[in-house]
Amino acid sequence: MYPDTQTTFGASPGVASVTVIGTGTMGSAIARRLLTTGMTVNVWARDPRAAAALAELGATVFDDPRDAVAVATVVLTLLPTADATSEVMIGRQVVDALAPRAVWVQMGTIGVEATEQLDIVVRARRPDVAFVDAPVSGSRGPAESGQLLVLASGPESAVGPVSPVFDAIGRRTMWLGPAGTGSRMKLVLNTWLAFEVEAAAESAALATSLGIAPGALADAVDGNAVASPLALAKLTKMQTADDRAEFALGWALKDLELMRASVGSRPAPVALAIADRWRVLVEQGVGDLDVSAARLGLGDDMPSTERGRPMIAPVNGLPAVPSKVEADRAGS
């Protein structure tokens, strides 16, 4: 029976070496967290410059992902898309270089179908390797402080080997069943997140249209059961035009599209309406901004995102927004 574990902080016996493949926003945050617990951490990134800061903290940086995984008992992949994950792990034969009886933990949000296909490939090519599907709920801050929710699924034989890693990065680990179940839960949670963000954005726009001061709205929802901590945090970013990416709008849209691909439009028609609106914003060039940039396009009096960057022309009546920024991506 799968356990539902609660995290404990401290040293992590039983994990000889962990390799992180992909050092974007989440990969870097998770690698930093693992280094603080005293684990041996190896990293590989498609852009070697992305791993330079981790080397300064004690991580070993590899030029070849096959060499990086060969020295690890647990391998974490945090690449941004299914295509990127498949290209690196399958296309470059990295799966064949995994150490005997290693555990491959796929943590990127790549969709249910892609995750299950990777599980099939691993079973066929490396039956000695355990494949664990374990996306996380949380962003960079919770990753760095060990407060993620780990949505794990895969063989029970992998629970012991990966528990020290999950305990280091998460406040809680949920073991949900066979590989693919974790990805299903992640799509549900990120759809919920989209509702929360859009609720904050539309409520802020409505308040402005009705002549309510931003501070009055913030005071009204502070401590009010109608607003979650996430919604309150995003409302603050919206009202201050703080677009520094904790979870980029483009990646939030990607997750909604993965949900659409898995189940169609019937179960969540309103969520897909949100996706359609966010797609227009992403096409304008704001996909690298924080998901709180969803405030844009809801009225002429919504705050601008100008930060001294070139602006692009309005599209379909939306306010002008900056050209695409070079923000940290979800995976590198």
C-alpha positions in Angstrom: 0.0 0.0 0.0 1.3 3.4 -0.9 2.2 5.7 2.0 1.2 9.3 2.3 4.3 10.8 3.8 5.0 14.0 5.7 8.3 15.7 5.2 11.1 15.8 7.7 14.0 18.2 7.4 17.6 17.2 7.8 20.2 15.0 6.3 19.1 12.5 3.7 20.7 9.0 4.2 20.1 6.4 1.6 20.6 8.6 -1.5 24.1 8.4 -2.8 23.7 10.8 -5.6 20.9 12.8 -7.3 21.0 14.2 -10.8 18.8 17.0 -12.0 18.2 17.2 -15.7 16.9 20.7 -16.5 17.9 23.8 -14.5 15.2 26.3 -15.3 13.1 27.9 -12.6 12.0 24.8 -10.8 15.0 22.6 -11.6 17.4 25.2 -10.2 15.2 25.7 -7.1 15.0 22.0 -6.4 18.7 21.5 -7.0 19.5 24.3 -4.5 17.2 22.8 -1.9 18.8 19.4 -2.3 22.3 20.9 -1.9 21.2 22.5 1.4 20.4 19.0 2.8 23.9 17.7 2.1 23.0 15.5 -0.9 25.4 15.0 -3.7 23.8 16.8 -6.6 24.7 16.6 -10.3 23.1 18.8 -12.9 22.8 19.0 -16.7 21.1 21.8 -18.7 20.6 22.3 -22.4 22.2 25.7 -21.8 25.3 25.2 -19.7 25.2 28.8 -18.5 22.0 27.9 -16.6 23.9 25.5 -14.4 26.8 27.8 -13.6 25.2 29.2 -10.4 24.6 25.7 -9.1 28.2 24.8 -9.6 29.1 27.7 -7.3 26.9 26.1 -4.6 28.6 22.7 -4.9 26.7 20.9 -7.7 28.7 18.9 -10.3 27.9 20.1 -13.8 28.0 17.6 -16.7 28.3 18.5 -20.4 26.7 15.2 -21.4 23.4 14.1 -19.9 24.4 10.5 -20.2 27.4 11.0 -18.0 25.2 12.9 -15.5 22.7 10.1 -15.0 25.2 7.3 -15.0 26.5 8.4 -11.5 23.1 8.8 -9.8 20.8 6.6 -7.9 17.9 9.0 -8.4 17.4 11.1 -11.6 15.0 14.0 -11.7 13.8 15.5 -15.0 12.4 19.0 -15.0 12.3 19.9 -18.7 9.5 22.2 -19.9 7.7 20.0 -22.4 7.0 16.4 -23.4 9.0 16.9 -26.6 12.0 18.3 -24.7 11.9 15.4 -22.2 11.6 12.8 -24.9 14.3 14.3 -27.0 16.8 14.3 -24.1 15.9 11.1 -22.3 14.9 8.9 -25.3 16.3 10.6 -28.4 19.8 11.0 -26.9 19.7 7.5 -25.3 20.0 8.9 -21.8 17.6 6.3 -20.5 20.0 3.6 -21.6 22.8 5.3 -19.6 20.9 5.3 -16.3 22.7 3.4 -13.6 21.5 -0.2 -12.8 18.3 -0.1 -10.6 18.2 3.7 -10.7 14.9 5.6 -10.2 13.9 8.1 -12.9 11.5 10.7 -11.4 9.7 12.7 -14.1 8.7 16.0 -12.4 7.9 18.3 -15.3 4.3 18.9 -16.3 4.2 17.2 -19.7 0.7 15.7 -19.7 -0.8 12.3 -19.0 -0.4 10.7 -22.4 3.3 11.6 -22.7 4.0 10.5 -19.2 2.4 7.1 -19.7 4.3 6.7 -23.0 7.6 7.3 -21.2 6.6 4.7 -18.6 6.1 2.2 -21.4 9.5 3.0 -23.0 11.3 2.5 -19.7 9.6 -0.8 -19.0 10.7 -2.0 -22.4 14.2 -0.7 -22.5 15.2 -0.6 -18.9 13.1 -3.0 -16.8 15.5 -2.6 -13.9 14.8 1.1 -13.7 11.8 2.4 -11.7 9.9 5.2 -13.5 8.1 7.6 -11.1 5.7 10.3 -12.3 5.9 13.1 -9.7 5.0 16.6 -10.7 4.8 19.1 -7.9 2.3 21.7 -6.7 4.1 24.9 -5.9 6.5 27.4 -7.4 10.1 28.5 -6.9 9.7 29.8 -3.4 8.2 26.6 -1.9 10.7 24.6 -3.8 13.6 26.5 -2.2 12.1 26.2 1.3 11.1 22.5 1.0 7.3 23.2 1.0 6.2 21.6 -2.3 3.4 19.1 -2.5 4.8 16.1 -4.4 2.2 14.3 -6.5 3.9 10.9 -6.8 2.8 7.9 -8.8 4.7 4.8 -9.8 5.9 1.4 -8.5 5.9 0.8 -4.8 9.5 -0.4 -5.0 10.5 3.2 -5.7 9.0 4.7 -2.5 12.0 4.0 -0.3 14.7 5.2 -2.7 13.0 8.5 -3.5 11.6 9.3 -0.1 14.7 11.2 1.1 14.5 13.4 -2.0 10.8 14.1 -1.7 11.2 14.8 2.0 13.8 17.4 1.3 11.8 19.3 -1.3 8.2 18.8 0.0 6.1 19.4 3.0 4.1 16.4 1.9 4.2 13.6 -0.6 1.0 12.0 -1.9 1.4 8.5 -3.5 -1.5 8.3 -5.9 -1.1 5.0 -7.7 0.4 3.9 -11.1 2.5 6.3 -13.1 0.3 8.9 -14.8 -1.9 9.4 -11.8 0.3 12.2 -10.5 0.1 14.0 -13.8 -3.7 13.7 -13.7 -3.8 15.3 -10.3 -1.4 18.0 -11.4 -3.8 19.0 -14.3 -6.7 19.2 -11.8 -4.7 21.4 -9.4 -3.4 23.7 -12.1 -6.9 24.1 -13.5 -8.0 25.1 -10.0 -5.1 27.6 -9.9 -6.3 29.1 -13.2 -9.7 29.8 -11.7 -8.1 31.4 -8.6 -5.9 33.7 -10.7 -8.7 34.6 -13.1 -11.0 35.3 -10.2 -8.4 37.8 -8.7 -7.9 39.4 -12.1 -11.5 39.8 -13.0 -12.5 41.0 -9.5 -9.7 43.6 -9.6 -10.9 44.8 -13.0 -14.5 44.9 -11.8 -13.6 46.8 -8.7 -11.7 49.4 -10.9 -14.7 49.7 -13.2 -17.0 50.3 -10.2 -14.7 53.0 -8.8 -13.5 50.9 -5.9 -9.9 51.8 -4.8 -7.4 48.9 -5.0 -6.6 49.2 -1.4 -10.2 48.8 -0.4 -10.5 45.6 -2.4 -7.4 44.2 -0.8 -8.7 45.0 2.7 -12.1 43.5 1.9 -10.7 40.1 0.9 -7.8 40.0 3.4 -8.8 37.3 5.9 -12.0 36.7 4.0 -12.9 33.1 3.3 -13.7 33.9 -0.3 -10.0 34.4 -1.1 -7.3 31.8 -0.8 -3.7 32.7 0.1 -2.8 32.1 -3.6 -5.5 34.5 -4.9 -4.4 37.2 -2.3 -0.8 36.9 -3.3 -1.6 37.2 -7.0 -3.9 40.1 -6.3 -1.0 41.9 -4.7 1.2 41.3 -7.7 -1.6 42.5 -10.0 -2.1 45.7 -8.1 1.6 46.5 -7.9 2.2 45.4 -11.5 4.9 43.0 -10.2 5.5 40.7 -13.2 8.5 38.8 -11.9 7.7 35.3 -12.8 7.0 32.8 -10.0 4.9 30.7 -12.4 4.8 32.1 -15.9 1.6 32.8 -17.7 2.7 30.8 -20.7 3.3 27.7 -18.6 -0.1 28.1 -16.9 -1.6 28.2 -20.4 0.3 25.1 -21.4 -1.2 23.2 -18.5 -4.7 24.2 -19.4 -4.0 23.0 -23.0 -2.7 19.7 -21.6 -6.0 19.4 -19.7 -7.9 20.1 -22.9 -5.9 17.4 -24.7 -6.6 14.9 -22.0 -10.4 15.3 -21.5 -11.8 17.8 -24.1 -14.1 20.6 -23.2 -17.0 19.0 -21.4 -15.6 18.7 -17.8 -14.2 22.2 -17.6 -15.7 24.6 -20.2 -15.0 27.8 -18.1 -11.4 26.8 -17.6 -11.0 26.5 -21.3 -12.6 29.9 -21.8 -9.9 31.2 -19.5 -7.3 29.4 -21.6 -8.6 31.1 -24.7 -8.3 34.6 -23.1 -4.8 33.8 -21.8 -3.7 32.6 -25.2 -4.4 36.1 -26.7 -2.1 37.6 -24.0 0.6 35.0 -24.6 0.4 35.7 -28.3 0.9 39.4 -27.5 4.2 38.5 -25.9 3.6 38.3 -22.1 3.9 34.6 -21.7 7.2 34.9 -19.7 5.6 37.2 -17.2 4.1 35.9 -14.0 0.6 34.3 -14.3 -0.7 37.4 -12.5 -0.3 39.2 -15.9 -3.7 37.7 -16.5 -4.9 41.1 -15.2 -4.1 42.5 -18.7 -6.8 42.8 -21.2 -9.7 43.4 -18.8 -10.1 47.1 -19.2 -8.3 50.2 -20.4 -7.6 51.3 -16.8 -5.8 48.1 -15.9 -2.1 48.7 -14.9 0.6 48.6 -17.6 3.5 46.2 -17.4 6.0 48.7 -18.9 9.4 48.2 -17.4 11.5 50.3 -19.8 11.0 47.7 -22.6 9.6 48.2 -26.1 5.8 48.0 -26.2 3.8 46.2 -28.9 0.6 47.5 -30.4 -2.8 46.6 -28.9 -4.5 43.5 -30.3 -8.2 43.0 -30.4 -8.8 45.9 -28.0 -6.3 44.7 -25.4 -4.0 47.3 -23.8 -0.4 47.4 -25.1 2.0 45.1 -23.4 5.8 44.6 -23.5 7.5 42.5 -26.1 8.6 39.0 -24.9 11.0 39.1 -22.0 13.9 36.9 -21.2 12.6 35.5 -18.0 13.6 32.2 -16.5 11.7 29.3 -18.1 10.2 26.3 -16.4 13.1 24.2 -17.6 16.3 24.6 -19.5 
